[in-house]
């Protein structure tokens, strides 16, 4: 695997865009960090559900990774279909 450069960020959208494109968009301030966070939360929730966890347990598992968010906030993020 390639080396992680000191100033290189980890691309949470690697399944959608390349690291180079992500870094470029980030440097131009064209990425909404909240939307990226919400995308990551929805992806993690789907992964937990695929492991046969209940919706409530899946939300709690996501909440452990994002402890600054309330249960209801995560619930709204994962069930919001407008984004």
C-alpha positions, 0 to 999 in steps of 0.5 A: 500500500502507498505511504500516507504523506504528512499533509495528505488527508484521508479520503472518506469518499474514496468509493466515489472520487480519487484521493487527488480529486478529493484533495483538490476539492478540499483545498478549494473549499468545495467540499461541505464537511457536514455532508461528508460526515452525513454520508459516512454516517449513512454508509456505516449505518448500512454496513451495520444493518447488513450485519443484521444489527437492529436499527437501534443497535446500528444507530448506537454503534454509529453513535460510538464513533460520533459521540458528539451527536445525539441518537435522534440526530443520527436517526434523522441523518440515516433516514433523511432521503432528501440528501 
